[in-house]
C-alpha cells in the first residue's frame, strides 16, 4: 500500500475556504498534506481523522529563503501555542492544521487578511499572469501582421493556426483569472471594512472548457507538422520541463545549504538562462542535422555533394516537366511539401537540379504551388493575397481550362509565371525555361492541376 500521493489541486491561490474544505476531506480519508510542489501537492497517509485547516499568506516569505525568518518563526510559535501545526508551505502560502474540535482562528482581522492576500498576489500571481498575457499579445500582433501580409500562409499552416487557437485559450484563461481576482479584491476590501471576509470564488466550469480547448489545440498543432518537426518541438518541450526540474532542484539544494535568498535567486536564474541556451542550441543542431541526414525521412535516399548530405527527393508530382517536354536531364529532384489545416491546404512542388550542384541555366526547371481552399468563403481572400505577390495582368483562361488566368510578364513581353483560378483551388506556376506556351501544354497543365 502506498503511503504517499500526488494530486493536482485545481484551485485559485486565494480560494482559501475551498482549499481548507478539500484538505479536511482528504484528512478524513486518511491523507494529510505534506508538501506543495511546483505542479503537484503531496500527501502522506495517516489515520483518518477530522482536522481543521487554516490557509495563511505571509507576504514577506520567499521560496528562495533557506529557512524561516525571525518574524516567521514568531508567527509559527504563536500558531503552535493555539494548537495549529504547520503541515506545508511554499513561498508566501502557509498551511496549518489543528486537531482540536473548535480551534481559535489564526486570522481574525479581515482587513489584514485581504491585504496579505493582495501582497502575495502582487509578488507572484499578478506579475506572472500579466507577463504571460503580454507575451501572448505580442504573438497575436505578429500573427496579425502575418495575416495582413500573407493570409494564405496562416490559413494553410495547421500548426500555426492551431497554436494560435491554443494560445488564445491560454490568454482567455489568464484574463479570467486576473479579472476574477481584481473583482474579488475590490469587493473584499469593502466587505473587510465591515468586519467580514468575502469568500473567494472557485474555478468555474468555463475554466475547464478553456483548459481542454488549449490542450486539444496544442495536440492538433503537433499532429499538423511532419514527424521530424514534431520531434524538434518535443525536444524543446522536454528540455523546458528538464530546465524547470533542474532549477527547482538547484533551488532546494541551495536552501538546504543555507545559502542567502539573494544568492539562491541569482544562481537559479543564471542556471535557467544557461540551460535555456543549451536547449535552443541542441534544437537548432537537431533541426539542421536531421534535415541534412534525413532523420524521420521515411527511408528516402540521400546523396553526397561537396561534403554535405542531401535528401534525394523523388516524390510523386501531379505535373512534371516530362508531361510538357523532353527536358534532357535525368537527375532531377522531385519535391512536394504539404501544409494543411481544416480551412485550406498548400502544396509546394519543385522539379529542379539537385541541391548543392552548380546552377546550370540551360536545365529546365518547374515549380508551382497549389492552394486548395476548403471553405468557399475564403476563396476570394486567398485569390487576392496571391495576386498581390506579382504585378499580374489578365490572361486568356480558356487554354488552361480555368475560370480566371493571370500572367506576370517579363520586360520583353514574354511571361513564364502564371496564376490560374479553378473552382476550389488556385495554382501559381513558374516555368524556368524558354516557355513555348502552346495550347497543348496549357491544356495539360489544366488537366493535371485544375481537376
Buried (B, 14 or more C-beta within 10 A) or exposed (E): EEEEBEEEBEBBBBBBEBBBEBBBEBBEEBBBBBBBEEEEBBBBBBEEEEBBBBBBBBBEBBBBBBEBBEEBEEBBEEBEEBBBEBBBBBBBBBBBBBEEEEBEEBBEEBBEBBBBBBBBBEBBBBEBBEEBBEEBEEBBEEBEEBBEEBBBBBBBBBBBBBBBBBBBBBBBBBBBBBEBBEEBBEEBBEBBEEEEBBEBBBBEEEBEEBBEBBEBBBEBBBEBBBEBBBBBBEBBEEBEEEBBEBBBEBBEEBBEEEBEBEEBBEBBEEBBEEBEEEBEEBBEEBBEEBBEEBBEBEEEEEBEEEEEBBBBBEBEBBBBBEBBBEBEBEEBBBBBEBBBBEBBBBBBBBBBBBBEBEEEEEBBBBBBBBBBBBEEEBBEBBBEBBBEEBEBEEBEBEBBBBEBBBBBBEEEEEBBBBBBBBEEBBBBBBBBBEBEBEEEBBBBBBBBBBE
